[in-house]
Amino acid sequence: MTLTPKNYTLKDYITIPFKISRQHVIGVVLLKILMSLVPVLLLLSTSNFIDTVVANAQTAIIIQSFSLLLGVILLNWVLNAMYDRLKIKLNLAMYENINLSIVEHIASLKYFYIENNDNWELVERVNNKPADRFLLSFFNILDLTQYAIETISLLLVIAYANVPVAIIIGALIVPFCLISLKSGEEEYEAYEDASVYFRRAKYFSSILSTREYLEERKIFNFSGYINNKWSQNFSEAVAIEKQANKKMFMRVTLGYKTVIANL
């Protein structure tokens, strides 16, 4: 598959893996849906087993209830094993197609874009494990879907016993969802800013450590200067990521305190 130059949206992170490996994507999605139903099945089977034991039911009924619980646990293990296997196959297919497409695009760039510092920093950011970033976005979407199904199914079980409690719990979940979305946006912005300094630090590191620049290092004795440049850029990149993580931690802590206060 060849990637076309455009602004990729959330839809593309779903459709591109589907176009590259349709059967694996369908299998992963179906398994993820089934896996999202396991927590509520485990909850119901566990409560049924406990109720059966507490009620001093007949041995046959207790064994039947316990077998049902073991069946759910076994189902969870089988689903996870099948999911991991399909996930590996999808990863391999994505690496083969996405990385090749990115390399072909970079190879076709005109010399002007390679010499331009801003353009090359963009190329370096895009070329930094592109398949991994597509896969991360795709599996994050699947994980969000799984969490949504798990939450809704558990809330339905709670609502069956007590509707007001289910409504309160559902209302408390909303702030954390909004915090997660905002934190994700800030994390990517920090990645964009820090990647510039990480790229420069990587370049200075290659000058200091590779054989290609061995003779120049001996003749001109520039190791101290380059080492300072590496340290400055690396420290700046780490500081940007540290500041972003600090903001996310403060936001999550504030949201947690707000929920506790409302309780």
C-alpha positions, 0 to 999 in steps of 0.5 A, spaced: 500 500 500 502 507 498 501 512 503 498 519 499 500 526 502 495 528 506 492 530 513 491 523 516 485 523 521 482 518 526 478 515 520 485 513 516 488 510 522 482 505 522 481 504 514 489 503 513 490 497 517 484 494 514 486 495 507 493 492 509 491 486 512 483 486 512 482 479 515 487 480 521 483 487 523 477 483 522 479 478 527 482 483 532 476 487 532 471 481 533 476 478 539 476 485 542 469 486 542 468 479 546 474 480 550 470 487 553 464 482 555 469 478 559 469 482 565 461 482 566 461 475 565 466 474 570 462 478 575 456 474 574 459 468 574 463 469 580 457 472 584 453 466 582 458 461 585 458 465 591 450 466 592 450 458 590 455 456 596 452 461 601 445 458 600 448 451 601 445 448 595 446 441 593 453 439 591 452 438 583 449 445 583 455 448 586 460 444 581 456 446 576 456 454 578 464 453 579 465 450 572 461 456 569 466 460 573 472 456 570 469 456 563 469 464 563 476 464 566 478 459 560 475 463 555 478 470 557 485 466 557 483 463 550 481 470 547 487 473 549 492 468 546 488 469 540 488 476 540 496 476 541 497 472 535 493 476 530 496 482 533 503 480 531 501 478 524 498 485 523 504 488 526 508 484 521 504 486 515 503 494 517 511 494 518 512 491 511 507 496 508 508 502 512 515 503 513 516 501 505 512 507 503 515 512 508 522 510 505 520 510 498 517 517 499 523 520 503 527 517 497 523 521 492 524 528 495 528 533 492 534 535 494 531 542 496 527 539 502 533 535 504 537 541 505 532 545 509 532 544 516 525 545 518 523 540 512 528 535 514 526 535 522 519 534 519 521 528 515 525 525 521 519 526 526 514 522 520 520 517 519 520 515 527 517 508 527 511 510 522 508 503 523 508 503 530 505 510 531 499 507 526 499 501 530 499 505 537 493 509 534 489 503 531 490 499 538 488 505 542 482 506 538 480 499 540 482 499 547 477 505 548 472 501 545 473 496 549 473 500 555 467 503 553 463 496 552 466 494 559 464 500 562 457 500 559 456 493 561 458 493 568 453 500 569 447 496 566 449 490 571 449 495 577 443 499 574 439 492 574 440 492 582 440 500 583 439 505 578 441 512 582 448 508 583 449 507 576 447 514 574 452 517 579 458 512 577 457 514 570 457 521 571 463 521 575 467 517 569 465 523 564 471 528 567 476 523 567 474 521 560 475 529 558 482 529 562 484 523 558 483 527 551 486 533 553 492 530 556 493 526 550 493 532 546 498 535 550 502 529 550 503 529 542 504 537 542 510 535 547 512 530 542 512 534 536 516 540 540 521 535 543 522 531 537 526 537 534 531 537 540 532 529 540 533 529 533 539 534 534 541 530 540 542 524 536 546 527 530 551 530 535 551 523 539 553 520 532 558 525 531 561 523 538 561 516 537 561 513 530 567 511 526 565 516 521 568 522 524 573 519 528 579 522 524 575 529 525 575 528 532 582 527 533 584 532 528 580 538 530 579 536 538 571 538 538 569 533 542 568 538 548 564 543 544 559 537 541 558 534 547 556 540 550 551 541 544 548 534 545 547 535 552 543 542 551 539 539 546 538 532 550 536 536 556 531 541 553 527 535 550 527 532 556 525 538 560 519 539 555 517 532 556 517 533 563 513 539 563 508 535 559 508 530 564 507 534 570 501 538 567 498 531 566 499 529 573 496 535 576 490 535 571 489 527 573 490 529 581 485 535 580 480 531 577 481 525 582 480 530 588 474 533 585 471 527 584 472 525 591 470 532 594 463 531 590 462 524 593 
